């Protein structure tokens, strides 16, 4: 490992965070939103109740990084990455009769060059889904391994539906380790790319391009229909049940330009129950056996995708640890290969949310409060903050639940708690940050709220709706801080203007 940030086990809900001035939850009644596994491992309260992350109080962080701001605990992130790498390496160790295993970080959750460097340094690869993500992944790879690495980018992948000829050609040029075919047309794109790079001299005259084929396994898993990706009626992959997957795999195997290196599966996102992954293993490996019988090629690798969930609120279950995930997959692979009489392939996975999600917290400043009377004599306190759906679209898009806590101080004695809704400042009634949370009744303008587990699909899905500038992402570690991504400015927005 490249730093003193050690891998860590899964944190059960009853655990305490590492000892600091005071563990999170020690100085107030430990409400569900202070459950330690929702937060980075360095989260703690100061003696006056102020939240600290990475050895810095939120007031210190905001002095240098104005709200709203995403705060990445760099040591926490490094530990999570190292833990995934270690879990896959151990459970798929050849000494156990396996063929090796590795984890590729799913860059769609959030990517920058610096974050990519952390993953590569801790033994992970990077899985990308666009030309932009691939470019940033290559920048990170170059920073870690040098210029020569970017034309032998085995530690990078490119997948996604609807890839263009240009995107496939770029992946072939860089020799990415996982170029995942998602449609029949992409076979032709890959063949054309290999021919082009052979003619240019970049490829050897008989050099082939390695590809994987993404399967639709028919298994429904995930927290929302928009993130369930392996049932039949959706845009990703090639159906196993219809025979389309086998036809495309056979087409790849029949070409002189391509090498069939593996099969790929991704069944969904925010999955807490591993049963679906066990079912997917069986489908993928049975097709692998069928492919070998049809083409003579026993794929040396399978990629079982990602989608491993995390806890967002105190009502969520504790997520399965990387060790549990890796062990579950290893057992399923070993069992199915034994049933098929096949050798065991190399296995890779693609965690994204489960690595970056809990490592990041969003800090907002309260800009106003409003008590609304409801039916039956009840009421709700609306708490407005200086961000909203432009920095976290997930509550509006998916109905995703988050929680929040007062981060800048303790409540006044006897203040009590009030049912609250944290809302943003956009021109949408659906601009909700946290739908239901108990906050101190004395919450007021200028207070800082912290929302945990915002590392995945927060900044990466951010927008400039209402011409908001997108927040920056600050890193903290050991009492220091800097920028992962600086905040956008109005000058950035004006710089896009044309000549109309």
Secondary structure, 3 states (H helix, E strand, C coil): CCCCCCCCCCCCCCCCCCCCCCECCCCCCCCHHHCHHHCCCCCEECCCCCEEECCEEHHHHHHHCCCCEEEEEHHHHHHHHHHHHHHHHHHCCHHHCCCCEEEEEEHHHCCCHHHHHHHHHCCCEEEECCHHHHHHHHHHHHHHHCHHHHHCCCCEEECCCCCCHHHHHHHHHCCCCEEEECCHHHHHHHHHHHHHHHHHCCCCCCCCEEEEEEEECCCCCCCCHHHCCCCCCCCCCEECCCCHHHHHHHHHHHCCCEEEEEEEECCCCCECCCHHHHHHHHHHHHHHHHHHHHHCCCCCEEECCCCECCCCCCCCCCCCCHHHHHHHHHHHHHHHHHHHCCCCCEEEECCCHHHHCCCEEEEEEEEEEEEEECHHHCEEEEEEECCCCCCCCHHHHHCCCCCCEECCCCCCCCCCEEEEEEECCCCCCCCEEEEEEEEECCCCCCCEEEEECCCCCCHHHCCCHHHCCCCCEEEEECCEEEEEECCCCHHHHHCCCCCC
